[in-house]
């Protein structure tokens, strides 16, 4: 992870990764709690990047759960090739 100054493309410094986690999807929270936090955050003009950030905005501290790197989210056409690779690999491992 690299950090740049706002509006710049040069690396300002490398971010220490020891305490960083990848936010994966889907994220699960009680429906009413999530709805209330999203509503409040959006009504107050907050920048919300995912479900967890909505809960953080409301003062909650969602728990981190370890995930797997091969649990990908397919959102762009180029993601399909990676998904196909993981599925093919998984099928071969099941046969072995």
Jmol script that loads the backbone (N, CA, C; Angstrom):
load data "model"
ATOM      1  N   UNK A   1       0.843  -1.167   0.000  1.00  0.00           N
ATOM      2  CA  UNK A   1       0.000   0.000   0.000  1.00  0.00           C
ATOM      3  C   UNK A   1       0.890   1.232   0.000  1.00  0.00           C
ATOM      4  N   UNK A   2       0.560   2.151  -0.852  1.00  0.00           N
ATOM      5  CA  UNK A   2       1.305   3.404  -0.967  1.00  0.00           C
ATOM      6  C   UNK A   2       0.360   4.574  -0.726  1.00  0.00           C
ATOM      7  N   UNK A   3       0.882   5.642  -0.169  1.00  0.00           N
ATOM      8  CA  UNK A   3       0.084   6.846   0.045  1.00  0.00           C
ATOM      9  C   UNK A   3       0.710   7.969  -0.774  1.00  0.00           C
ATOM     10  N   UNK A   4      -0.156   8.765  -1.413  1.00  0.00           N
ATOM     11  CA  UNK A   4       0.279   9.936  -2.166  1.00  0.00           C
ATOM     12  C   UNK A   4      -0.399  11.163  -1.576  1.00  0.00           C
ATOM     13  N   UNK A   5       0.206  12.309  -1.783  1.00  0.00           N
ATOM     14  CA  UNK A   5      -0.419  13.564  -1.363  1.00  0.00           C
ATOM     15  C   UNK A   5      -1.635  13.808  -2.258  1.00  0.00           C
ATOM     16  N   UNK A   6      -2.666  14.484  -1.749  1.00  0.00           N
ATOM     17  CA  UNK A   6      -3.857  14.754  -2.563  1.00  0.00           C
ATOM     18  C   UNK A   6      -3.505  15.420  -3.886  1.00  0.00           C
ATOM     19  N   UNK A   7      -4.020  14.873  -4.974  1.00  0.00           N
ATOM     20  CA  UNK A   7      -3.787  15.419  -6.300  1.00  0.00           C
ATOM     21  C   UNK A   7      -2.447  15.064  -6.915  1.00  0.00           C
ATOM     22  N   UNK A   8      -1.632  14.291  -6.222  1.00  0.00           N
ATOM     23  CA  UNK A   8      -0.299  13.922  -6.714  1.00  0.00           C
ATOM     24  C   UNK A   8      -0.284  12.441  -7.090  1.00  0.00           C
ATOM     25  N   UNK A   9       0.680  12.065  -7.930  1.00  0.00           N
ATOM     26  CA  UNK A   9       0.849  10.659  -8.289  1.00  0.00           C
ATOM     27  C   UNK A   9       2.159  10.090  -7.763  1.00  0.00           C
ATOM     28  N   UNK A  10       2.987  10.922  -7.161  1.00  0.00           N
ATOM     29  CA  UNK A  10       4.252  10.444  -6.596  1.00  0.00           C
ATOM     30  C   UNK A  10       3.988   9.823  -5.224  1.00  0.00           C
ATOM     31  N   UNK A  11       4.728   8.775  -4.914  1.00  0.00           N
ATOM     32  CA  UNK A  11       4.589   8.109  -3.622  1.00  0.00           C
ATOM     33  C   UNK A  11       5.110   9.015  -2.520  1.00  0.00           C
ATOM     34  N   UNK A  12       4.263   9.277  -1.530  1.00  0.00           N
ATOM     35  CA  UNK A  12       4.686  10.053  -0.362  1.00  0.00           C
ATOM     36  C   UNK A  12       5.338   9.133   0.659  1.00  0.00           C
ATOM     37  N   UNK A  13       4.744   7.955   0.852  1.00  0.00           N
ATOM     38  CA  UNK A  13       5.342   6.955   1.731  1.00  0.00           C
ATOM     39  C   UNK A  13       4.601   5.625   1.593  1.00  0.00           C
ATOM     40  N   UNK A  14       5.237   4.586   2.088  1.00  0.00           N
ATOM     41  CA  UNK A  14       4.640   3.258   2.100  1.00  0.00           C
ATOM     42  C   UNK A  14       3.898   3.074   3.416  1.00  0.00           C
ATOM     43  N   UNK A  15       2.689   2.565   3.330  1.00  0.00           N
ATOM     44  CA  UNK A  15       1.850   2.366   4.508  1.00  0.00           C
ATOM     45  C   UNK A  15       2.221   1.052   5.187  1.00  0.00           C
ATOM     46  N   UNK A  16       2.370   1.089   6.495  1.00  0.00           N
ATOM     47  CA  UNK A  16       2.630  -0.125   7.272  1.00  0.00           C
ATOM     48  C   UNK A  16       1.404  -1.031   7.180  1.00  0.00           C
ATOM     49  N   UNK A  17       1.581  -2.245   6.700  1.00  0.00           N
ATOM     50  CA  UNK A  17       0.466  -3.167   6.474  1.00  0.00           C
ATOM     51  C   UNK A  17       0.151  -4.064   7.659  1.00  0.00           C
ATOM     52  N   UNK A  18       0.926  -4.001   8.722  1.00  0.00           N
ATOM     53  CA  UNK A  18       0.761  -4.941   9.826  1.00  0.00           C
ATOM     54  C   UNK A  18      -0.635  -4.938  10.432  1.00  0.00           C
ATOM     55  N   UNK A  19      -1.291  -3.794  10.467  1.00  0.00           N
ATOM     56  CA  UNK A  19      -2.614  -3.714  11.074  1.00  0.00           C
ATOM     57  C   UNK A  19      -3.730  -3.520  10.055  1.00  0.00           C
ATOM     58  N   UNK A  20      -3.441  -3.729   8.771  1.00  0.00           N
ATOM     59  CA  UNK A  20      -4.450  -3.538   7.729  1.00  0.00           C
ATOM     60  C   UNK A  20      -5.153  -4.850   7.409  1.00  0.00           C
ATOM     61  N   UNK A  21      -6.417  -4.753   7.093  1.00  0.00           N
ATOM     62  CA  UNK A  21      -7.229  -5.884   6.658  1.00  0.00           C
ATOM     63  C   UNK A  21      -7.872  -5.512   5.326  1.00  0.00           C
ATOM     64  N   UNK A  22      -8.113  -6.509   4.472  1.00  0.00           N
ATOM     65  CA  UNK A  22      -8.897  -6.297   3.255  1.00  0.00           C
ATOM     66  C   UNK A  22     -10.368  -6.381   3.629  1.00  0.00           C
ATOM     67  N   UNK A  23     -11.142  -5.391   3.239  1.00  0.00           N
ATOM     68  CA  UNK A  23     -12.587  -5.445   3.461  1.00  0.00           C
ATOM     69  C   UNK A  23     -13.196  -6.265   2.332  1.00  0.00           C
ATOM     70  N   UNK A  24     -13.789  -7.375   2.680  1.00  0.00           N
ATOM     71  CA  UNK A  24     -14.383  -8.268   1.694  1.00  0.00           C
ATOM     72  C   UNK A  24     -15.899  -8.123   1.703  1.00  0.00           C
ATOM     73  N   UNK A  25     -16.519  -8.632   0.666  1.00  0.00           N
ATOM     74  CA  UNK A  25     -17.978  -8.658   0.608  1.00  0.00           C
ATOM     75  C   UNK A  25     -18.432 -10.088   0.415  1.00  0.00           C
ATOM     76  N   UNK A  26     -19.619 -10.431   0.809  1.00  0.00           N
ATOM     77  CA  UNK A  26     -20.595  -9.544   1.432  1.00  0.00           C
ATOM     78  C   UNK A  26     -20.262  -9.294   2.897  1.00  0.00           C
ATOM     79  N   UNK A  27     -20.802  -8.216   3.416  1.00  0.00           N
ATOM     80  CA  UNK A  27     -20.687  -7.887   4.838  1.00  0.00           C
ATOM     81  C   UNK A  27     -22.079  -8.065   5.443  1.00  0.00           C
ATOM     82  N   UNK A  28     -22.139  -8.692   6.606  1.00  0.00           N
ATOM     83  CA  UNK A  28     -23.435  -8.999   7.219  1.00  0.00           C
ATOM     84  C   UNK A  28     -23.633  -8.231   8.515  1.00  0.00           C
ATOM     85  N   UNK A  29     -24.783  -7.583   8.610  1.00  0.00           N
ATOM     86  CA  UNK A  29     -25.178  -6.866   9.813  1.00  0.00           C
ATOM     87  C   UNK A  29     -26.683  -7.011   9.961  1.00  0.00           C
ATOM     88  N   UNK A  30     -27.201  -6.858  11.179  1.00  0.00           N
ATOM     89  CA  UNK A  30     -28.658  -6.888  11.342  1.00  0.00           C
ATOM     90  C   UNK A  30     -29.308  -5.839  10.433  1.00  0.00           C
ATOM     91  N   UNK A  31     -30.340  -6.248   9.723  1.00  0.00           N
ATOM     92  CA  UNK A  31     -30.962  -5.406   8.707  1.00  0.00           C
ATOM     93  C   UNK A  31     -31.358  -4.030   9.238  1.00  0.00           C
ATOM     94  N   UNK A  32     -32.083  -3.995  10.344  1.00  0.00           N
ATOM     95  CA  UNK A  32     -32.578  -2.718  10.859  1.00  0.00           C
ATOM     96  C   UNK A  32     -31.432  -1.796  11.276  1.00  0.00           C
ATOM     97  N   UNK A  33     -30.406  -2.360  11.899  1.00  0.00           N
ATOM     98  CA  UNK A  33     -29.245  -1.562  12.304  1.00  0.00           C
ATOM     99  C   UNK A  33     -28.555  -0.972  11.080  1.00  0.00           C
ATOM    100  N   UNK A  34     -28.321  -1.795  10.069  1.00  0.00           N
ATOM    101  CA  UNK A  34     -27.670  -1.324   8.847  1.00  0.00           C
ATOM    102  C   UNK A  34     -28.513  -0.248   8.168  1.00  0.00           C
ATOM    103  N   UNK A  35     -29.805  -0.498   8.055  1.00  0.00           N
ATOM    104  CA  UNK A  35     -30.698   0.467   7.417  1.00  0.00           C
ATOM    105  C   UNK A  35     -30.655   1.810   8.146  1.00  0.00           C
ATOM    106  N   UNK A  36     -30.750   1.770   9.472  1.00  0.00           N
ATOM    107  CA  UNK A  36     -30.738   3.009  10.259  1.00  0.00           C
ATOM    108  C   UNK A  36     -29.422   3.762  10.112  1.00  0.00           C
ATOM    109  N   UNK A  37     -28.315   3.033  10.119  1.00  0.00           N
ATOM    110  CA  UNK A  37     -27.008   3.690   9.982  1.00  0.00           C
ATOM    111  C   UNK A  37     -26.812   4.263   8.584  1.00  0.00           C
ATOM    112  N   UNK A  38     -27.220   3.511   7.557  1.00  0.00           N
ATOM    113  CA  UNK A  38     -27.117   4.029   6.189  1.00  0.00           C
ATOM    114  C   UNK A  38     -27.984   5.273   6.020  1.00  0.00           C
ATOM    115  N   UNK A  39     -29.198   5.217   6.530  1.00  0.00           N
ATOM    116  CA  UNK A  39     -30.107   6.359   6.417  1.00  0.00           C
ATOM    117  C   UNK A  39     -29.521   7.588   7.097  1.00  0.00           C
ATOM    118  N   UNK A  40     -29.037   7.417   8.320  1.00  0.00           N
ATOM    119  CA  UNK A  40     -28.457   8.550   9.054  1.00  0.00           C
ATOM    120  C   UNK A  40     -27.253   9.124   8.317  1.00  0.00           C
ATOM    121  N   UNK A  41     -26.344   8.231   7.905  1.00  0.00           N
ATOM    122  CA  UNK A  41     -25.123   8.688   7.239  1.00  0.00           C
ATOM    123  C   UNK A  41     -25.440   9.427   5.944  1.00  0.00           C
ATOM    124  N   UNK A  42     -26.338   8.886   5.148  1.00  0.00           N
ATOM    125  CA  UNK A  42     -26.670   9.529   3.877  1.00  0.00           C
ATOM    126  C   UNK A  42     -27.404  10.846   4.096  1.00  0.00           C
ATOM    127  N   UNK A  43     -28.299  10.887   5.080  1.00  0.00           N
ATOM    128  CA  UNK A  43     -29.009  12.138   5.386  1.00  0.00           C
ATOM    129  C   UNK A  43     -28.062  13.228   5.875  1.00  0.00           C
ATOM    130  N   UNK A  44     -26.966  12.827   6.510  1.00  0.00           N
ATOM    131  CA  UNK A  44     -26.008  13.794   7.040  1.00  0.00           C
ATOM    132  C   UNK A  44     -24.849  14.061   6.083  1.00  0.00           C
ATOM    133  N   UNK A  45     -24.932  13.485   4.874  1.00  0.00           N
ATOM    134  CA  UNK A  45     -23.924  13.753   3.852  1.00  0.00           C
ATOM    135  C   UNK A  45     -22.587  13.079   4.073  1.00  0.00           C
ATOM    136  N   UNK A  46     -22.574  12.024   4.864  1.00  0.00           N
ATOM    137  CA  UNK A  46     -21.322  11.309   5.141  1.00  0.00           C
ATOM    138  C   UNK A  46     -20.889  10.508   3.922  1.00  0.00           C
ATOM    139  N   UNK A  47     -19.598  10.321   3.786  1.00  0.00           N
ATOM    140  CA  UNK A  47     -19.064   9.455   2.742  1.00  0.00           C
ATOM    141  C   UNK A  47     -19.043   8.036   3.282  1.00  0.00           C
ATOM    142  N   UNK A  48     -19.803   7.153   2.641  1.00  0.00           N
ATOM    143  CA  UNK A  48     -19.905   5.759   3.058  1.00  0.00           C
ATOM    144  C   UNK A  48     -19.303   4.897   1.956  1.00  0.00           C
ATOM    145  N   UNK A  49     -18.338   4.070   2.316  1.00  0.00           N
ATOM    146  CA  UNK A  49     -17.662   3.241   1.318  1.00  0.00           C
ATOM    147  C   UNK A  49     -18.155   1.805   1.307  1.00  0.00           C
ATOM    148  N   UNK A  50     -18.723   1.350   2.403  1.00  0.00           N
ATOM    149  CA  UNK A  50     -19.273   0.000   2.487  1.00  0.00           C
ATOM    150  C   UNK A  50     -20.179  -0.069   3.710  1.00  0.00           C
ATOM    151  N   UNK A  51     -20.765  -1.243   3.935  1.00  0.00           N
ATOM    152  CA  UNK A  51     -21.693  -1.394   5.049  1.00  0.00           C
ATOM    153  C   UNK A  51     -21.021  -1.102   6.389  1.00  0.00           C
ATOM    154  N   UNK A  52     -19.794  -1.597   6.560  1.00  0.00           N
ATOM    155  CA  UNK A  52     -19.083  -1.394   7.824  1.00  0.00           C
ATOM    156  C   UNK A  52     -18.847   0.088   8.095  1.00  0.00           C
ATOM    157  N   UNK A  53     -18.562   0.861   7.063  1.00  0.00           N
ATOM    158  CA  UNK A  53     -18.316   2.290   7.287  1.00  0.00           C
ATOM    159  C   UNK A  53     -19.583   3.007   7.740  1.00  0.00           C
ATOM    160  N   UNK A  54     -20.745   2.518   7.331  1.00  0.00           N
ATOM    161  CA  UNK A  54     -22.004   3.102   7.810  1.00  0.00           C
ATOM    162  C   UNK A  54     -22.158   2.859   9.306  1.00  0.00           C
ATOM    163  N   UNK A  55     -21.830   1.648   9.753  1.00  0.00           N
ATOM    164  CA  UNK A  55     -21.916   1.356  11.181  1.00  0.00           C
ATOM    165  C   UNK A  55     -20.870   2.143  11.965  1.00  0.00           C
ATOM    166  N   UNK A  56     -19.669   2.277  11.406  1.00  0.00           N
ATOM    167  CA  UNK A  56     -18.632   3.078  12.064  1.00  0.00           C
ATOM    168  C   UNK A  56     -19.110   4.519  12.243  1.00  0.00           C
ATOM    169  N   UNK A  57     -19.756   5.047  11.224  1.00  0.00           N
ATOM    170  CA  UNK A  57     -20.255   6.420  11.285  1.00  0.00           C
ATOM    171  C   UNK A  57     -21.212   6.604  12.460  1.00  0.00           C
ATOM    172  N   UNK A  58     -21.965   5.547  12.777  1.00  0.00           N
ATOM    173  CA  UNK A  58     -22.931   5.599  13.881  1.00  0.00           C
ATOM    174  C   UNK A  58     -22.309   5.213  15.215  1.00  0.00           C
ATOM    175  N   UNK A  59     -20.989   5.049  15.255  1.00  0.00           N
ATOM    176  CA  UNK A  59     -20.309   4.792  16.517  1.00  0.00           C
ATOM    177  C   UNK A  59     -20.077   3.333  16.851  1.00  0.00           C
ATOM    178  N   UNK A  60     -20.419   2.435  15.941  1.00  0.00           N
ATOM    179  CA  UNK A  60     -20.189   1.011  16.179  1.00  0.00           C
ATOM    180  C   UNK A  60     -18.789   0.621  15.717  1.00  0.00           C
ATOM    181  N   UNK A  61     -18.319  -0.508  16.188  1.00  0.00           N
ATOM    182  CA  UNK A  61     -17.007  -1.032  15.815  1.00  0.00           C
ATOM    183  C   UNK A  61     -17.191  -2.465  15.323  1.00  0.00           C
ATOM    184  N   UNK A  62     -17.515  -2.632  14.022  1.00  0.00           N
ATOM    185  CA  UNK A  62     -17.751  -3.978  13.498  1.00  0.00           C
ATOM    186  C   UNK A  62     -16.544  -4.886  13.710  1.00  0.00           C
ATOM    187  N   UNK A  63     -16.821  -6.153  13.926  1.00  0.00           N
ATOM    188  CA  UNK A  63     -15.774  -7.148  14.152  1.00  0.00           C
ATOM    189  C   UNK A  63     -15.173  -7.592  12.825  1.00  0.00           C
ATOM    190  N   UNK A  64     -13.864  -7.764  12.809  1.00  0.00           N
ATOM    191  CA  UNK A  64     -13.163  -8.265  11.630  1.00  0.00           C
ATOM    192  C   UNK A  64     -13.179  -9.788  11.649  1.00  0.00           C
ATOM    193  N   UNK A  65     -13.423 -10.370  10.490  1.00  0.00           N
ATOM    194  CA  UNK A  65     -13.434 -11.820  10.333  1.00  0.00           C
ATOM    195  C   UNK A  65     -12.488 -12.163   9.191  1.00  0.00           C
ATOM    196  N   UNK A  66     -11.589 -13.098   9.419  1.00  0.00           N
ATOM    197  CA  UNK A  66     -10.629 -13.482   8.374  1.00  0.00           C
ATOM    198  C   UNK A  66     -11.363 -14.098   7.184  1.00  0.00           C
ATOM    199  N   UNK A  67     -10.943 -13.710   6.003  1.00  0.00           N
ATOM    200  CA  UNK A  67     -11.517 -14.251   4.775  1.00  0.00           C
ATOM    201  C   UNK A  67     -10.449 -14.959   3.966  1.00  0.00           C
ATOM    202  N   UNK A  68     -10.805 -15.303   2.751  1.00  0.00           N
ATOM    203  CA  UNK A  68      -9.871 -15.980   1.848  1.00  0.00           C
ATOM    204  C   UNK A  68      -9.651 -15.126   0.606  1.00  0.00           C
ATOM    205  N   UNK A  69      -8.425 -15.126   0.120  1.00  0.00           N
ATOM    206  CA  UNK A  69      -8.094 -14.322  -1.060  1.00  0.00           C
ATOM    207  C   UNK A  69      -8.822 -14.802  -2.310  1.00  0.00           C
ATOM    208  N   UNK A  70      -9.202 -16.086  -2.341  1.00  0.00           N
ATOM    209  CA  UNK A  70      -9.887 -16.595  -3.528  1.00  0.00           C
ATOM    210  C   UNK A  70     -11.405 -16.401  -3.462  1.00  0.00           C
ATOM    211  N   UNK A  71     -11.893 -15.748  -2.436  1.00  0.00           N
ATOM    212  CA  UNK A  71     -13.314 -15.404  -2.343  1.00  0.00           C
ATOM    213  C   UNK A  71     -13.485 -14.023  -2.968  1.00  0.00           C
ATOM    214  N   UNK A  72     -13.524 -13.997  -4.288  1.00  0.00           N
ATOM    215  CA  UNK A  72     -13.514 -12.722  -5.003  1.00  0.00           C
ATOM    216  C   UNK A  72     -14.925 -12.249  -5.319  1.00  0.00           C
ATOM    217  N   UNK A  73     -15.032 -10.972  -5.581  1.00  0.00           N
ATOM    218  CA  UNK A  73     -16.283 -10.363  -6.011  1.00  0.00           C
ATOM    219  C   UNK A  73     -16.154 -10.080  -7.501  1.00  0.00           C
ATOM    220  N   UNK A  74     -17.079 -10.595  -8.282  1.00  0.00           N
ATOM    221  CA  UNK A  74     -17.051 -10.380  -9.727  1.00  0.00           C
ATOM    222  C   UNK A  74     -17.878  -9.132 -10.017  1.00  0.00           C
ATOM    223  N   UNK A  75     -17.192  -8.052 -10.364  1.00  0.00           N
ATOM    224  CA  UNK A  75     -17.872  -6.787 -10.648  1.00  0.00           C
ATOM    225  C   UNK A  75     -17.535  -6.237 -12.030  1.00  0.00           C
ATOM    226  N   UNK A  76     -16.416  -6.649 -12.584  1.00  0.00           N
ATOM    227  CA  UNK A  76     -15.992  -6.166 -13.897  1.00  0.00           C
ATOM    228  C   UNK A  76     -15.774  -7.372 -14.807  1.00  0.00           C
ATOM    229  N   UNK A  77     -15.878  -7.186 -16.104  1.00  0.00           N
ATOM    230  CA  UNK A  77     -15.689  -8.316 -17.020  1.00  0.00           C
ATOM    231  C   UNK A  77     -14.355  -9.039 -16.822  1.00  0.00           C
ATOM    232  N   UNK A  78     -13.288  -8.316 -16.498  1.00  0.00           N
ATOM    233  CA  UNK A  78     -11.988  -8.957 -16.326  1.00  0.00           C
ATOM    234  C   UNK A  78     -11.936  -9.837 -15.081  1.00  0.00           C
ATOM    235  N   UNK A  79     -12.881  -9.665 -14.157  1.00  0.00           N
ATOM    236  CA  UNK A  79     -12.936 -10.520 -12.969  1.00  0.00           C
ATOM    237  C   UNK A  79     -13.366 -11.943 -13.313  1.00  0.00           C
ATOM    238  N   UNK A  80     -14.052 -12.117 -14.428  1.00  0.00           N
ATOM    239  CA  UNK A  80     -14.549 -13.441 -14.807  1.00  0.00           C
ATOM    240  C   UNK A  80     -13.418 -14.434 -15.041  1.00  0.00           C
ATOM    241  N   UNK A  81     -12.320 -13.997 -15.640  1.00  0.00           N
ATOM    242  CA  UNK A  81     -11.195 -14.901 -15.888  1.00  0.00           C
ATOM    243  C   UNK A  81     -10.614 -15.410 -14.575  1.00  0.00           C
ATOM    244  N   UNK A  82     -10.488 -14.557 -13.590  1.00  0.00           N
ATOM    245  CA  UNK A  82      -9.971 -14.976 -12.289  1.00  0.00           C
ATOM    246  C   UNK A  82     -10.955 -15.916 -11.599  1.00  0.00           C
ATOM    247  N   UNK A  83     -12.239 -15.616 -11.694  1.00  0.00           N
ATOM    248  CA  UNK A  83     -13.254 -16.499 -11.108  1.00  0.00           C
ATOM    249  C   UNK A  83     -13.207 -17.872 -11.763  1.00  0.00           C
ATOM    250  N   UNK A  84     -13.060 -17.902 -13.079  1.00  0.00           N
ATOM    251  CA  UNK A  84     -12.972 -19.182 -13.791  1.00  0.00           C
ATOM    252  C   UNK A  84     -11.736 -19.962 -13.339  1.00  0.00           C
ATOM    253  N   UNK A  85     -10.618 -19.282 -13.163  1.00  0.00           N
ATOM    254  CA  UNK A  85      -9.402 -19.935 -12.692  1.00  0.00           C
ATOM    255  C   UNK A  85      -9.634 -20.587 -11.334  1.00  0.00           C
ATOM    256  N   UNK A  86     -10.206 -19.845 -10.389  1.00  0.00           N
ATOM    257  CA  UNK A  86     -10.446 -20.388  -9.048  1.00  0.00           C
ATOM    258  C   UNK A  86     -11.428 -21.556  -9.084  1.00  0.00           C
ATOM    259  N   UNK A  87     -12.470 -21.461  -9.898  1.00  0.00           N
ATOM    260  CA  UNK A  87     -13.438 -22.558  -9.994  1.00  0.00           C
ATOM    261  C   UNK A  87     -12.801 -23.806 -10.586  1.00  0.00           C
ATOM    262  N   UNK A  88     -12.006 -23.632 -11.627  1.00  0.00           N
ATOM    263  CA  UNK A  88     -11.323 -24.771 -12.244  1.00  0.00           C
ATOM    264  C   UNK A  88     -10.360 -25.407 -11.261  1.00  0.00           C
ATOM    265  N   UNK A  89      -9.596 -24.604 -10.556  1.00  0.00           N
ATOM    266  CA  UNK A  89      -8.660 -25.122  -9.565  1.00  0.00           C
ATOM    267  C   UNK A  89      -9.393 -25.880  -8.461  1.00  0.00           C
ATOM    268  N   UNK A  90     -10.501 -25.333  -8.017  1.00  0.00           N
ATOM    269  CA  UNK A  90     -11.285 -25.973  -6.963  1.00  0.00           C
ATOM    270  C   UNK A  90     -11.824 -27.325  -7.426  1.00  0.00           C
ATOM    271  N   UNK A  91     -12.295 -27.406  -8.652  1.00  0.00           N
ATOM    272  CA  UNK A  91     -12.814 -28.676  -9.188  1.00  0.00           C
ATOM    273  C   UNK A  91     -11.709 -29.721  -9.284  1.00  0.00           C
ATOM    274  N   UNK A  92     -10.515 -29.305  -9.701  1.00  0.00           N
ATOM    275  CA  UNK A  92      -9.392 -30.247  -9.796  1.00  0.00           C
ATOM    276  C   UNK A  92      -8.990 -30.753  -8.417  1.00  0.00           C
ATOM    277  N   UNK A  93      -9.018 -29.879  -7.420  1.00  0.00           N
ATOM    278  CA  UNK A  93      -8.656 -30.287  -6.061  1.00  0.00           C
ATOM    279  C   UNK A  93      -9.687 -31.245  -5.480  1.00  0.00           C
ATOM    280  N   UNK A  94     -10.957 -31.083  -5.834  1.00  0.00           N
ATOM    281  CA  UNK A  94     -12.002 -31.987  -5.350  1.00  0.00           C
ATOM    282  C   UNK A  94     -11.834 -33.384  -5.936  1.00  0.00           C
ATOM    283  N   UNK A  95     -11.362 -33.467  -7.179  1.00  0.00           N
ATOM    284  CA  UNK A  95     -11.177 -34.762  -7.841  1.00  0.00           C
ATOM    285  C   UNK A  95      -9.953 -35.490  -7.319  1.00  0.00           C
ATOM    286  N   UNK A  96      -8.989 -34.747  -6.789  1.00  0.00           N
ATOM    287  CA  UNK A  96      -7.732 -35.357  -6.327  1.00  0.00           C
ATOM    288  C   UNK A  96      -7.895 -36.078  -5.009  1.00  0.00           C
TER     289      UNK A  96
END
end "model"
wireframe off; spacefill off
backbone 0.3
color backbone group
